[in-house]
Amino acid sequence: MKKMVFGLLAITLPMFVSCEKEVNGEGYPEMEGFYVESCGPPVVTIDSVKLFSAKVDNYTDLYPQSKEHSLYPKIQANIKSASLRITITADTTWAGDTIIYF
């Protein structure tokens, strides 16, 4: 009887360990790909950033536990920093001074 209990425990123990990995969010290798993609060149169009953000959102909608992955906050921070852009263009052909207050 003891051998059967230990045998059953030996079979089910790896399943509990693998479930723990999925619970903490590290079981999603796609998140690593998203992180690498989010660290890409900063000179992408705002449309590309929006599409990438939608792709990450769609993935996390399908797999809500993936938001617990350690790279998820970094991905969100990279998306946020790529989304914030300020462009100032000055036309030097204008005569006179133009003052702009922010």
N, C-alpha and C positions, 0 to 999 in steps of 0.2 A: 504494500500500500504506500509506504514512504517513497519507494522508487517511482511509483506512478505520479505522486504529487510533485516530486522534484523534477521528473521528466516533463510534466505539464507546465511547471514553472519555468523550466529551461526553454520551452517552446514559446511561451507567451511573453517572457521578459523582453526579448528583442522587439516585439511589437509595441510594448509600452515605451521603450526607449525611442523608437522611431516616431511614435505619436508625439512624444514630448518635443522632438525637433520641429514638427509641424506646428505645434501650439505656439512656440516662441517666435515663429515667423521666419526662421532661417531656412526653411525647406523650399524656398522659391528662387531657383537659379535665375529666373527671368529678371528679378530685381537687380542682380549684378549687371546684366546687360543694359537695363534702364539707367543704372548709375553711370556706366561707361558712356552711354549715349548722352546723358545729361551733362557730362564733363566735356563735351565736344567744343568745337570752336565757338567763341562768343559772337561771331559775325554771321549769325543765321537770321533769317527773316523772322518777324514776329509771328507770321503765319506758321512757320515751322515749329516755333515754340508752342503755339496753341495746339497744333496737331499732336506733338509729342505729349503735351499735358493731357490731351483727350485719350491718347493711347494708354498712358499710365492710369488714368481714372477708370477707363473701361476694364483694364486688367484687375485693378483693386476692387471694382464692383463685382467681378466674377469670383475673385479670391479675397474676401475681406480680411482674412488672417495675414495676408501679405503686407498689410499696413504695419504689422508689428516687426517687420524685418528691420535690421539695424541700419540698412542703407536708405530706407524710405524717407526719413527726415532730410537726409542729404540730397536726395533726388528732388524733394519739394523745394528745398532751399535753392538748388541750382535752377529750377524752373522759375522761381520767383525772381532771382537775380537776372535771368535772361529776359524776363518779361518787362523789367523796369528799364526804360530807355528814355533818355532826354536828348533830343537833337536840336541844336541851335545852328541856324544857317544865317550868315550875314551877307548882305549884298553890298559890296564896297562901292557900287556905282551911285548910291544915294548921296545926296548932298546934305550936310548938316549932321547933327548928333541925334541919335535915337537912344532914349533911356528906357530900359525894361526893368521893372521891379519884380522880384520873385517872392 
